[in-house]
């Protein structure tokens, strides 16, 4: 605690446990004077837990030991001198006057000072963050980035490179469930945990419906949810008969909050009881499925592999498996003709008809052709040879 000459308190400085105080009580100090030294084991701001235990802690969404306290709203920090139940109180006051109290253990090292401006989600003391608090205060995207970053820090410390997409797939499954907070005009149960895609489908179905406020001459009940097309058809018939049409308003959608589940709990709460039973808590999953009379639609990979079916991926999708191939003879004939025409144009000597020999043009001869003139050497060899005298004497 710093006081001026008149005894007015100027500021508080909270020190962690095992801190060594350098200043002497009652001495005069100036700005920049060293008041205390923080021990080495307390000065660290990063979680030193590494390896597989840290990865397991993150993927199972467990609350870490001695977690940090984070600010719930944006505002100015105010530190109170008195203690409450052995803890210090940090107040964050927003510009609109909203206050949030945060209780901090006495041994925690503060990361903020009085008068500092903090954002919602920032840590007020040292320590690992709680993923559930990040989800509640900062939202779904912030906790996704935190989980991916923490997992990557563990693997990068071991010089292992992993693409973010592999971790993001697991994180997406951890954030797949939502808890219904307000049912609106849907038929959902308050507090029920369901798949976020099913929740969106239930709200999208309401966009194509209207809630009956005045039934008029129709048979609809007030408060009933009716498709817009059906209401328009009924109103058209009533107006044609001169009656009073029914009136409707846009129904109220349901609201839900995202749930962060560990990979073990997320796998057990799978929509497929075959997939859930193959992981953990087999007896519990099968018993609940039997009592509820569940039907497995077999839309996932795991349940199809267990039953020996074709995996619904690629050509194994139902769209390809349920399609029929029909052959039209006229289409095959047209394809054959087109193929022959293409071949005849590209390779006329191979696929085209044999070509006739070119006719030699006739030459009109009006006069006898003159004999060709021979050279003296050609005349010598072309002249007929006479028998020699020796041959004649021998014959005689």
VMD Tcl script that draws the C-alpha trace (Angstrom):
set ca {
  {0.00 0.00 0.00}
  {1.35 3.43 -0.99}
  {0.43 6.58 0.97}
  {1.36 10.20 0.56}
  {2.64 12.52 3.32}
  {-0.93 13.24 4.45}
  {-1.77 9.53 4.81}
  {-3.94 9.35 1.68}
  {-3.85 5.97 -0.02}
  {-2.47 6.30 -3.54}
  {-2.49 2.71 -4.81}
  {-2.57 -0.98 -3.91}
  {-0.11 -3.59 -5.14}
  {-1.20 -7.20 -4.68}
  {1.66 -9.67 -4.42}
  {1.49 -13.45 -4.89}
  {2.54 -15.92 -2.25}
  {6.28 -16.43 -1.66}
  {7.05 -12.99 -3.13}
  {10.17 -11.33 -1.68}
  {9.50 -7.73 -0.58}
  {12.40 -5.39 -1.39}
  {10.97 -2.09 -0.07}
  {11.16 -1.22 3.63}
  {7.98 -0.22 5.41}
  {7.80 3.55 5.90}
  {10.48 4.33 3.31}
  {9.95 6.88 0.56}
  {9.78 5.54 -3.00}
  {9.59 7.09 -6.44}
  {8.18 5.85 -9.72}
  {10.21 2.86 -10.94}
  {11.37 1.71 -7.50}
  {11.47 -2.09 -7.12}
  {8.97 -3.08 -4.44}
  {9.07 -6.89 -4.58}
  {10.40 -9.82 -6.58}
  {8.10 -12.51 -7.85}
  {9.34 -16.11 -7.40}
  {10.25 -18.02 -10.52}
  {7.57 -20.69 -10.15}
  {4.86 -18.02 -9.89}
  {6.14 -15.81 -12.69}
  {5.24 -18.33 -15.36}
  {2.03 -17.46 -17.19}
  {1.73 -20.55 -19.38}
  {0.49 -23.95 -18.39}
  {3.59 -26.14 -18.15}
  {1.57 -29.35 -18.29}
  {2.39 -31.00 -21.59}
  {2.10 -34.23 -23.46}
  {-0.78 -36.64 -23.50}
  {-2.35 -35.60 -20.15}
  {-2.83 -32.06 -21.44}
  {-4.33 -33.30 -24.73}
  {-6.69 -35.58 -22.81}
  {-7.70 -32.72 -20.52}
  {-8.56 -30.51 -23.49}
  {-10.45 -33.11 -25.53}
  {-12.42 -34.25 -22.49}
  {-13.29 -30.60 -21.71}
  {-12.24 -30.97 -18.07}
  {-11.90 -28.07 -15.70}
  {-8.18 -27.48 -15.05}
  {-6.68 -27.16 -11.61}
  {-6.40 -23.60 -10.30}
  {-8.05 -22.01 -13.35}
  {-7.81 -18.36 -14.23}
  {-10.67 -15.93 -13.66}
  {-11.75 -14.13 -16.83}
  {-13.67 -10.89 -17.25}
  {-17.33 -11.32 -18.10}
  {-17.87 -7.85 -19.62}
  {-15.86 -5.04 -21.19}
  {-14.97 -2.32 -18.72}
  {-12.57 -0.65 -16.29}
  {-10.90 -2.68 -13.53}
  {-11.39 -1.65 -9.91}
  {-9.58 -3.44 -7.07}
  {-11.14 -3.56 -3.61}
  {-8.90 -3.59 -0.55}
  {-11.15 -5.67 1.71}
  {-11.34 -9.44 1.44}
  {-14.46 -11.56 1.24}
  {-14.27 -15.16 2.45}
  {-10.51 -15.05 2.15}
  {-10.62 -13.87 -1.48}
  {-9.96 -10.56 -3.14}
  {-12.66 -8.85 -5.16}
  {-12.09 -7.45 -8.64}
  {-14.88 -5.30 -10.07}
  {-15.21 -4.66 -13.80}
  {-17.44 -1.66 -14.54}
  {-18.67 -1.06 -18.09}
  {-19.36 2.32 -19.70}
  {-23.10 1.78 -19.27}
  {-22.68 1.31 -15.51}
  {-23.00 -2.49 -15.39}
  {-20.77 -4.09 -12.74}
  {-19.48 -7.63 -12.42}
  {-17.66 -8.92 -9.35}
  {-14.91 -11.52 -9.67}
  {-13.56 -13.33 -6.61}
  {-9.87 -14.20 -6.83}
  {-7.85 -16.40 -4.50}
  {-5.34 -14.58 -2.34}
  {-2.32 -16.43 -3.75}
  {-3.10 -15.66 -7.40}
  {-0.90 -13.26 -9.34}
  {-2.93 -10.44 -10.87}
  {-2.48 -9.64 -14.55}
  {-4.38 -6.34 -14.38}
  {-4.14 -3.17 -12.33}
  {-6.68 -0.64 -11.17}
  {-7.87 1.56 -14.02}
  {-6.97 -0.89 -16.80}
  {-9.50 -1.54 -19.55}
  {-10.22 -5.22 -20.18}
  {-12.25 -7.06 -22.79}
  {-14.74 -9.80 -22.06}
  {-12.88 -13.11 -22.00}
  {-9.49 -11.72 -20.92}
  {-7.80 -13.38 -17.94}
  {-7.60 -11.30 -14.76}
  {-5.11 -13.63 -13.02}
  {-2.55 -16.20 -14.11}
  {-3.61 -19.76 -14.84}
  {-5.19 -21.97 -17.51}
  {-8.57 -20.93 -18.90}
  {-11.77 -22.93 -18.52}
  {-13.25 -23.75 -21.97}
  {-16.82 -23.65 -20.62}
  {-16.28 -20.08 -19.37}
  {-14.93 -19.03 -22.76}
  {-17.99 -20.53 -24.46}
  {-20.37 -18.80 -22.04}
  {-18.72 -15.37 -22.26}
  {-17.03 -15.10 -25.66}
  {-19.08 -17.51 -27.76}
  {-18.64 -20.64 -29.84}
  {-16.01 -19.34 -32.26}
  {-13.73 -18.17 -29.44}
  {-13.73 -21.55 -27.70}
  {-13.06 -23.30 -31.02}
  {-9.98 -21.16 -31.59}
  {-8.82 -21.72 -27.99}
  {-9.11 -25.53 -28.19}
  {-7.30 -25.71 -31.54}
  {-4.56 -23.38 -30.32}
  {-3.99 -25.31 -27.08}
  {-3.80 -28.67 -28.87}
  {-1.38 -27.27 -31.42}
  {0.82 -25.83 -28.65}
  {1.23 -29.30 -27.14}
  {2.17 -30.94 -30.43}
  {4.39 -28.09 -31.61}
  {6.34 -28.27 -28.36}
  {7.24 -31.82 -29.43}
  {8.03 -30.64 -32.99}
  {5.03 -32.42 -34.46}
  {3.08 -30.65 -37.20}
  {-0.63 -31.38 -37.52}
  {-3.03 -29.64 -39.87}
  {-5.74 -27.66 -38.09}
  {-8.51 -29.42 -40.03}
  {-7.97 -32.69 -38.12}
  {-8.40 -30.97 -34.76}
  {-11.31 -28.88 -36.03}
  {-13.27 -32.03 -36.96}
  {-13.00 -33.28 -33.37}
  {-13.87 -29.86 -31.93}
  {-16.94 -29.68 -34.18}
  {-18.21 -32.94 -32.68}
  {-17.61 -31.59 -29.17}
  {-19.81 -28.56 -29.97}
  {-22.50 -30.46 -31.88}
  {-25.12 -30.48 -29.09}
  {-27.33 -27.62 -27.90}
  {-29.55 -27.21 -24.85}
  {-33.02 -25.78 -25.47}
  {-33.56 -22.67 -23.35}
  {-36.84 -21.40 -24.85}
  {-39.17 -23.69 -26.82}
  {-41.11 -20.91 -28.56}
  {-43.87 -22.41 -30.73}
  {-41.96 -25.62 -31.45}
  {-42.76 -28.95 -29.90}
  {-39.36 -29.26 -28.21}
  {-38.90 -29.88 -24.50}
  {-37.23 -27.15 -22.40}
  {-33.80 -28.15 -21.18}
  {-33.48 -31.05 -23.62}
  {-30.09 -31.65 -25.26}
  {-30.28 -32.31 -28.98}
  {-28.26 -32.08 -32.16}
  {-27.83 -28.54 -33.43}
  {-28.86 -29.55 -36.96}
  {-32.11 -31.03 -35.69}
  {-32.70 -27.83 -33.73}
  {-32.15 -25.72 -36.84}
  {-34.49 -27.96 -38.84}
  {-37.22 -27.46 -36.23}
  {-36.88 -23.67 -36.47}
  {-36.74 -23.74 -40.27}
  {-39.99 -25.71 -40.34}
  {-41.67 -22.84 -38.46}
  {-40.71 -20.37 -41.19}
  {-43.12 -22.16 -43.53}
  {-46.00 -22.03 -41.03}
  {-48.29 -19.52 -39.34}
  {-49.82 -19.47 -35.88}
  {-53.62 -19.10 -35.92}
  {-54.82 -16.05 -33.98}
  {-58.39 -15.84 -35.30}
  {-59.98 -18.99 -36.66}
  {-62.83 -17.22 -38.48}
  {-65.07 -19.73 -40.27}
  {-62.30 -22.31 -40.58}
  {-61.89 -25.51 -38.60}
  {-58.49 -24.52 -37.26}
  {-57.95 -24.12 -33.52}
  {-56.58 -20.88 -32.16}
  {-52.87 -21.23 -31.43}
  {-52.43 -24.08 -33.90}
  {-49.38 -24.10 -36.18}
  {-50.58 -24.47 -39.78}
  {-48.55 -24.54 -43.02}
  {-48.91 -21.37 -45.07}
  {-50.07 -23.23 -48.20}
  {-52.80 -25.09 -46.31}
  {-54.03 -21.87 -44.72}
  {-54.16 -20.09 -48.08}
  {-56.15 -22.93 -49.66}
  {-58.68 -22.99 -46.82}
  {-59.03 -19.20 -46.85}
  {-59.59 -19.22 -50.61}
  {-62.44 -21.71 -50.22}
  {-63.97 -19.71 -47.34}
  {-63.78 -16.43 -49.26}
  {-65.41 -18.07 -52.27}
  {-68.35 -18.99 -50.04}
  {-68.46 -15.51 -48.52}
  {-67.14 -16.51 -45.09}
  {-64.57 -14.98 -42.78}
  {-61.01 -16.26 -43.40}
  {-58.64 -17.29 -40.65}
  {-55.85 -14.99 -39.48}
  {-52.33 -16.00 -38.47}
  {-49.03 -14.54 -37.34}
  {-45.43 -15.64 -37.62}
  {-44.64 -18.27 -34.96}
  {-41.90 -17.74 -32.39}
  {-38.70 -19.69 -32.90}
  {-36.94 -21.66 -30.18}
  {-33.63 -20.60 -28.65}
  {-30.79 -22.77 -27.40}
  {-27.28 -22.54 -25.98}
  {-24.32 -24.50 -27.32}
  {-23.01 -27.28 -25.08}
  {-19.33 -28.23 -24.84}
  {-18.99 -31.98 -24.34}
  {-15.91 -34.13 -23.99}
  {-15.22 -36.61 -26.77}
  {-16.26 -39.53 -24.54}
  {-19.63 -38.02 -23.65}
  {-20.18 -36.77 -27.19}
  {-19.64 -40.28 -28.57}
  {-22.04 -41.83 -26.04}
  {-24.74 -39.30 -26.96}
  {-24.58 -40.19 -30.64}
  {-27.87 -40.42 -32.53}
  {-27.03 -44.02 -33.43}
  {-27.28 -46.33 -30.43}
  {-25.21 -48.96 -32.26}
  {-22.34 -46.49 -32.64}
  {-22.71 -45.31 -29.03}
  {-22.82 -48.84 -27.61}
  {-19.62 -49.81 -29.43}
  {-17.64 -47.11 -27.61}
  {-18.38 -47.04 -23.87}
  {-21.21 -47.71 -21.42}
  {-22.55 -50.49 -23.64}
  {-25.07 -51.83 -21.12}
  {-26.47 -48.38 -20.32}
  {-26.80 -47.36 -23.96}
  {-28.51 -50.57 -25.06}
  {-30.86 -50.53 -22.06}
  {-31.96 -46.96 -22.71}
  {-32.39 -47.68 -26.42}
  {-34.54 -50.74 -25.67}
  {-36.74 -48.87 -23.18}
  {-37.21 -45.95 -25.58}
  {-37.81 -48.20 -28.58}
  {-35.18 -46.42 -30.63}
  {-34.67 -47.14 -34.32}
  {-31.21 -46.73 -35.82}
  {-31.44 -45.15 -39.31}
  {-27.88 -46.33 -40.15}
  {-26.78 -43.03 -41.64}
  {-23.26 -42.98 -40.17}
  {-20.07 -44.82 -41.02}
  {-19.48 -46.68 -37.76}
  {-22.84 -48.42 -37.46}
  {-22.69 -49.59 -41.09}
  {-19.21 -51.03 -40.59}
  {-20.39 -52.90 -37.47}
  {-23.28 -54.48 -39.38}
  {-21.15 -55.23 -42.44}
  {-23.03 -52.88 -44.74}
  {-21.59 -50.70 -47.46}
  {-20.23 -47.48 -45.98}
  {-22.45 -44.51 -46.99}
  {-19.65 -42.55 -48.64}
  {-18.87 -41.90 -52.28}
  {-20.72 -44.40 -54.47}
  {-22.14 -45.96 -51.32}
  {-24.59 -43.08 -50.80}
  {-28.25 -43.97 -50.84}
  {-28.72 -41.73 -53.87}
  {-26.54 -44.03 -55.96}
  {-27.63 -47.28 -54.35}
  {-31.36 -46.64 -54.84}
  {-31.05 -45.34 -58.40}
  {-32.19 -47.47 -61.36}
  {-30.51 -47.75 -64.76}
  {-32.84 -47.93 -67.76}
  {-31.63 -48.62 -71.32}
  {-33.42 -46.98 -74.26}
  {-32.78 -48.71 -77.62}
  {-33.30 -45.53 -79.64}
  {-30.67 -43.74 -77.56}
  {-28.16 -46.57 -78.11}
  {-28.83 -46.52 -81.87}
  {-28.37 -42.77 -82.04}
  {-25.14 -43.09 -80.07}
  {-23.85 -45.77 -82.46}
  {-24.61 -43.66 -85.54}
  {-22.93 -40.64 -84.01}
  {-19.86 -42.69 -83.14}
  {-19.56 -44.03 -86.71}
  {-19.92 -40.56 -88.18}
  {-17.18 -39.21 -85.92}
  {-14.84 -42.08 -86.83}
  {-15.51 -41.63 -90.55}
  {-14.68 -37.94 -90.32}
  {-11.49 -38.44 -88.33}
  {-10.20 -41.64 -89.99}
  {-11.64 -41.83 -93.54}
  {-9.21 -44.59 -94.65}
  {-10.14 -46.90 -91.74}
  {-13.86 -46.65 -91.33}
  {-14.96 -45.16 -94.70}
  {-15.96 -47.18 -97.85}
  {-13.13 -48.33 -100.16}
  {-12.16 -45.66 -102.64}
  {-12.10 -46.58 -106.42}
  {-8.93 -46.21 -108.46}
  {-8.69 -42.94 -110.28}
  {-9.57 -43.25 -113.99}
  {-6.83 -42.40 -116.48}
  {-7.99 -39.61 -118.77}
  {-8.26 -40.53 -122.51}
  {-5.79 -38.84 -124.86}
  {-7.10 -38.11 -128.33}
  {-4.48 -39.25 -130.91}
  {-4.87 -37.62 -134.31}
  {-1.48 -38.63 -135.75}
  {0.72 -41.70 -135.21}
  {3.17 -41.20 -132.45}
  {6.73 -40.62 -133.57}
  {9.31 -43.13 -132.53}
  {11.58 -41.86 -129.83}
  {15.04 -40.74 -130.85}
  {17.81 -43.01 -129.53}
  {21.31 -42.06 -128.63}
  {24.26 -43.77 -130.41}
  {24.94 -45.89 -127.36}
  {21.27 -46.96 -127.12}
  {21.29 -47.83 -130.87}
  {24.34 -50.03 -130.38}
  {22.74 -52.12 -127.66}
  {19.27 -52.19 -129.19}
  {20.41 -53.41 -132.70}
  {19.94 -57.19 -133.41}
  {23.18 -59.15 -133.23}
  {24.30 -61.35 -136.30}
  {25.83 -64.85 -135.84}
  {29.63 -64.96 -136.01}
  {31.63 -66.81 -138.79}
  {33.09 -69.37 -136.45}
  {29.63 -70.50 -135.56}
  {28.65 -70.90 -139.24}
  {31.73 -73.02 -140.06}
  {31.07 -75.28 -137.16}
  {27.50 -75.86 -138.36}
  {28.67 -76.70 -141.85}
}
mol new
graphics top color blue
foreach p $ca { graphics top sphere $p radius 0.5 }
foreach p [lrange $ca 0 end-1] q [lrange $ca 1 end] { graphics top cylinder $p $q radius 0.2 }
display resetview
